[in-house]
Amino acid sequence: MRHRVSGKLFGRTANQRKALLRGLIASLLEHQRIETTLAKAKEVKKLAERVITLGVRGDLHAKRVALSHVPNRSSVAKLFNEIAPRLSGRNGGYLRLVQTRNRVNDSAPMAVLEFVDYEEVKAKEAKKETKKSKSKETKEEAKGNV
């Protein structure tokens, strides 16, 4: 019986499962959006919410605990420097899980796991890129006219 036993096993050993979830969390923090199977997304969401809460706390102990959960220094640095300040006003619920399709190969249900402010962040980045490209174009035109 599995009374009150939480978490999926994914047909893997404990070390393999831990590595899988750590990699998915690191990818989520790096890219801010991932697509994976629904079951994996649900498990990653549980763990990632805890790590993001550590990021919002922001003290040294929280950084060390976050590094123990996700041993990818660049992802944790991005969490504490970029992501956590954006989400500091929230009391949880940092991630959104959207079911998308069934995978063609094995008909597994797929889902997108993303931050709740993902669209706003992408829109700001797109604005910055358009400003940069416009400024480059004007500099090139100025050089050509001289």
C-alpha positions in Angstrom: 0.0 0.0 0.0 1.1 3.5 -0.7 -0.8 5.5 1.9 0.5 9.0 2.2 3.5 8.4 0.0 4.1 11.5 -2.1 6.1 11.8 -5.3 6.5 9.8 -8.5 9.3 7.4 -9.0 9.5 7.6 -12.9 10.9 4.0 -13.0 14.3 5.3 -11.9 16.6 4.8 -9.0 16.8 7.5 -6.4 20.0 8.9 -7.8 18.7 9.0 -11.4 15.4 10.6 -10.2 17.3 13.2 -8.2 19.6 14.1 -11.2 16.6 14.3 -13.5 14.7 16.7 -11.3 17.8 18.8 -10.6 18.4 19.1 -14.3 14.9 20.1 -15.0 14.9 22.8 -12.3 18.2 24.2 -13.6 16.8 24.3 -17.1 13.6 26.0 -15.8 15.7 28.7 -14.0 17.9 29.2 -17.0 15.3 29.4 -19.7 12.3 30.4 -17.5 10.1 28.0 -19.5 10.4 24.2 -20.2 8.2 21.7 -21.9 8.2 18.2 -20.5 5.7 15.4 -19.6 2.9 16.3 -17.3 4.0 14.0 -14.5 7.6 15.4 -14.6 6.3 19.0 -14.7 4.1 18.4 -11.6 7.1 17.0 -9.6 9.4 19.8 -10.8 6.8 22.4 -9.9 6.8 21.2 -6.3 10.5 21.4 -5.9 11.1 24.5 -7.9 8.5 26.5 -5.9 10.5 25.7 -2.8 13.8 26.8 -4.4 12.2 30.0 -5.6 11.0 30.7 -2.1 14.6 30.4 -1.0 15.5 32.9 -3.7 12.9 35.4 -2.5 14.3 35.0 1.1 17.7 36.0 -0.3 20.0 35.5 2.7 23.3 33.5 2.7 21.7 30.4 4.2 19.0 30.4 1.6 21.7 30.5 -1.1 23.5 27.6 0.4 20.4 25.5 0.7 19.4 26.4 -2.9 22.8 25.3 -4.1 22.3 22.0 -2.3 19.1 21.5 -4.2 20.3 22.8 -7.6 24.1 22.5 -7.9 24.3 24.7 -10.9 25.9 27.9 -9.8 24.8 30.0 -12.8 21.2 29.0 -12.4 21.2 29.8 -8.7 22.9 33.1 -9.4 20.2 34.0 -12.0 17.5 33.0 -9.4 18.9 35.3 -6.7 19.8 38.2 -9.0 17.1 38.3 -11.6 14.1 36.1 -10.9 13.7 36.5 -7.1 13.5 40.3 -7.2 10.7 40.1 -9.8 8.7 37.7 -7.6 9.3 39.2 -4.2 5.8 40.6 -3.9 4.2 37.1 -4.3 3.3 34.7 -1.5 3.9 31.6 -3.6 2.4 30.4 -6.9 5.4 31.5 -8.9 4.9 28.9 -11.7 2.2 28.1 -14.2 1.6 24.6 -15.5 -0.2 24.4 -18.9 -1.1 21.1 -20.6 -0.3 21.4 -24.2 -0.5 18.2 -26.3 0.1 14.5 -26.5 3.6 13.6 -27.7 3.5 11.9 -31.1 6.0 9.1 -30.2 4.3 7.6 -27.2 1.2 9.7 -26.7 2.4 11.0 -23.4 0.7 14.1 -22.1 3.0 17.1 -22.4 3.0 20.3 -20.4 4.7 23.7 -20.4 6.0 24.9 -17.0 6.8 28.6 -16.9 6.9 31.5 -14.6 3.7 33.4 -14.2 5.3 36.6 -15.5 7.0 34.9 -18.5 5.1 36.9 -21.2 5.9 40.2 -19.5 9.6 39.4 -19.3 9.7 38.3 -22.9 7.9 41.4 -24.1 10.5 43.6 -22.2 13.3 41.7 -23.8 11.8 42.0 -27.3 11.5 45.8 -26.7 15.1 46.1 -25.7 16.2 44.0 -28.8 14.2 46.3 -31.1 15.7 49.4 -29.6 19.2 47.9 -29.9 18.7 47.0 -33.5 17.2 50.4 -34.3 20.2 52.1 -32.7 22.6 49.9 -34.7 20.8 50.7 -37.9 20.9 54.5 -37.3 24.7 54.2 -36.5 25.3 52.3 -39.7 23.3 54.8 -41.7 25.2 57.7 -40.1 28.5 56.0 -41.0 27.3 55.5 -44.6 26.2 59.1 -45.0 29.5 60.6 -43.8 
